[in-house]
Amino acid sequence: MIKKFLFILFLSFLFCNKGFSKTNEELRAEYVLSNMQQDYITCYSFYKIGAEYIRKSNGKQDIIEGVEKSSDTCLKLAHETGELMGMTLKEMSSKVENEMKKQLDQIDNDFNNAAILLNKYASQSKSLIENKKQRILFWEKKSIDKFNE
């Protein structure tokens, strides 16, 4: 459902343009999609690292599976959003690798420091999965502020 919403939003902005330069609507659509994709990538990395931490600390299998499922959902949404933006698989993979490295650097590649990521990303990641529309509206508002100056 969110994929359809993003796709319709993106296409509606593209087809409204009759000239060669990008309109504010197109710029806003790109901004929303780009930021949503980054949010999904950030959450994917957070969940992957979290699952590994739980696994290494002998956590319960059902918890690991739940966290892995959340990471899979985020990765799927990141790729769907990237496809809407016309990104290649290589470009998307590079963004995921960069975010994973960034988060691993934040914990000094030590899963025992995973609480740093928990404090930083848990609430946002949970909210993103549970209420994507709210996050889209957040980025839409930011895009209006940015491109209607």
C-alpha positions, 0 to 999 in steps of 0.5 A: 500500500505504501509502495502504491502511495509513493509511486502515485505521488512520484508519478503525479509530480513527474507528469505535472511538469511540461518543461525541462527544469524540475518543478518544486513539486518534482524536487519535493517528490525526490526529496521525500523519496530520498529521505524515506529510502534513507530512513529505511536503510538506517532502520535496516542496518539498525535491525541487522546489527540488533539481531546479530547482537541478540544472537551473540548474547544467546537471545531467544530465537523468536526475538531474533526472528522478529528483529530479522523480519523487521530488517527484511521489511525495511530493506524491501521498502528501501529497494522499492523506494530506490526503484521508484527513483530509478536507482540501480541495484549497485547504487542501492547496495552501496547506500546500504553498505555505507549505512552499515559501516557508519553504524558499526563505526558508532559502536566501534565494531563491538556488538556489546556497544549496541545500546548506543544504536538502541538509544539512537534508532529504536524509537524511529525504526519502530515508528517507521514500520508501524506508521509509514504514512506519518513519516511520509507526511513528516518529509513532505512538510520538510520538503515544502519548507525546503523548496518553497522558499 
